[in-house]
Amino acid sequence: MVDKWLVGVDLGGTTTKIAFLNWYGEIVHKWEIPTDVSDKGKHIIVHIAKSIDTMLAQLGHSKEMLLGIGLGAPGPVDVSRGIIFGAVNLGWENEYPLKDMLELETGLPVIAENDANCAALGEMWKGAGDGAKELVCVTLGTGVGGGIISNGHIVHGVNGAAGEIGHITVIPQGGALCNCGKTGCLETVASATGLVRMTKELLAKEDTPSSLRQKSLDKLTAKDVFDAAKVGDELAEKAVDQLAFYLGLALANLGNSLNPEYIVIGGGVSKAGNMLLEAIKSYFDQFAFPTVRTSTKLALATLGNDAGVIGAAWLAKHLLQR
Ligand code: ZN
């Protein structure tokens, strides 16, 4: 069994990442294919299955080489039934039987899970979590995703919605509208989109000179804001400080509830690096219960885009061998 490979699939709205990993979680081969969401997403699973077959043939192996497939997908997943709900980005408006469809097309056992949960498992296994069994992972990208691991297992909750860290309310009144329909969610202030919006609001409201005023506002990105903050632009620093405040607040309250060994911060926004981590940590320390402050560590994710496929493969290793 240890000579065979695990398959990790990270299904995204525009690209799907696929990897073959060995038993120890080391990537043997990885590649990407575009996600074809046309015709209500009916080609997605067939394309993944074909791509796995093609790559196996290119590498000179038969299907015997594969133990099973772990699949991370963007939306709430009922893991026991292998069903994803309302993944509208993929064209799947209602329930979609991910596990059954991929098993049918590949002839291999499949386990499906939410993509942010897979990223958390990846960081636990091979990344910043360093094998810790108590871990929270928050992914800061276009949106804010989250995964909570307790005693080495993902916390799903009664209906698969546990770990939706992006939808913790941090602005009870007058916050911006979130994609989920609420207002004042963490996602509205701690995502790349949120940072850009807050920066634009500051630019409109304040007279502070800023290098960002030379940019076309339509094209302003989170990276522009971080780059300006790094060289001491006061207004950009203020926008980053707002993000750090809300994130520090939410993560401290998660810490107060769960006291994990690590809170791992990943996603595109986390590329801002130690400057951002230190800013978040100062607010985390302010809001965390003393024992949590001294025992829960904040860390930047280390696996980047590979976290999802590695975590999905972890599921294939641990849940498909019974
Ligand atoms: Zn929300």
Boltz pocket constraint, residues with backbone or C-beta under 6 A from the ligand:
constraints:
  - pocket:
      binder: B
      contacts: [[A, 166], [A, 167], [A, 178], [A, 179], [A, 180], [A, 181], [A, 182], [A, 185], [A, 187]]
      max_distance: 6.0
